[in-house]
Amino acid sequence: MAVRRWSVVVSLVVALAALTTGGALARGLVPCELLQSQPACYVAMRPGPAEDVLRLLEVSGARSYPSTGELLLTTVAVDEDLGLAEWLRSRASGVVETVPRDQVFPPGSDRDEVAEYNAALMADSQLTATLAALDELGFEVVGEGALVTAVVEDAVTDELEVGDVIVAVDGHAVTDNRGVVTAVQARAPGDRLALEVRRGDASRDVEVVLGAASDDALRPYVGVLLSTELDLPVEVVIDAGVIGGPSAGLMFALSIVEALGPEDLTDGTVVAGTGTLSRDGEVGAIGGIQQKVLGATARADGGHGADVFLVPRGNLDQAVDTPVTSDVLLVPVGTLDEALAALDALARDEVPADAVALPGANDEAGAASRDTAAAR
C-alpha cells in the first residue's frame, strides 16, 4: 500500500514539474544558455509584402521613361514573440522558417539598435545600387570620400561619428568606401591607421588601432559602416518606408536602369527578386529566400503574383524547394549584367538557359517538374 501511495506522489510531482517547465518555456523564463530549444530562443520568418520599386522611386535631373510592368522588392516578416503553440506550428510549417533569435537580434543589441543598423544598411544598399545603375547607364560618378553611416557599440574608436567623411588613409586619398575597406583589409589586428576625416567644413586627423573581428581573430575590424560621399549627376530617391537591410540592392538598381533607360526591361511582366549588390555589380545571397518567393507569388496586397523571380545564385538550391501555389520562373543571377541580360532575353520570349520553371502546388503535371528541379 505504501508503494502505491509513493507512486501516486511521484506521478503528481512529475506532472507538476512538467506543467511548471512548460509554463516557464512558454513565458520565456528559461535562459537560452540552459535550453536552446524553446520559443523564446527563436523568431519566425514569414512571407512579407512585395513592393513595386518603380512606385517608390523618384528621379530628377535626367529624362525618365515609363514601365509597362513591375519590379518587386521582396521582404520577410519577422515574428519575434512566439508562444509555445505558435512555435511548434512554425517548426512544422513549410511556409514559415524558425531561426535562432541571435541571428536577427545579436546578443547585447536591443531592437532599436538593430533597427538603426538595418536602416543604415538599407541606405547604403540604395546608394550602392544607384552607383551601379548609373555606371551601367554611362553616367560619370566620382566619389568624394567614405561616409560614416553607423558606428557600432564595440567600435575601436570613439572619435568617428555618423556623418564624418574619411578622405584619406595613411596619407593616401580615398574617393569611396571601397578605398577604406581595401586599406583596412590589407592590415592586421593591432596595426595603426591614420585617417583624415572631414566633419562639416573642418578636417581632422584620427588614429585608430585595428581590432579583431568577433568571428575571425585574424580579420581586422573597425566597427563603422561606410557608404560613399557623392555629388550625383542625377537625384535618386527611394522611399522604402520601414523596410531595412541590404537585400533589395539588385531590385533597386534594376528599377533605376528601368526609369532612366529607354528600354522597357519588364515588357509588361511582373518581375520580383532579391539580392545584395556590390559597387561593381556582384549579386550576393540573402536570408529567407523561400519566404520572399512566397510573398512575391502570393502577394499580400492582392496584386498579380510574380511571373519571374531573380534569385541570387547562392540561393537557388533553396529557392527550388519553395512550395509556391502559382507558377513562377526562377532565374539565377550573379551580377547586375546577368540580371539585365536575363530580362532582355525574356522580353524577346527567350528563356534564360539556367532558369528553373517552378510549378504551383495545384499543377499535378508540375509536381514532377518540382521534384526534378529540386534534384538539380
Disulfide bonds with the S-S distance in Angstrom:
Cys32-Cys41 2.05
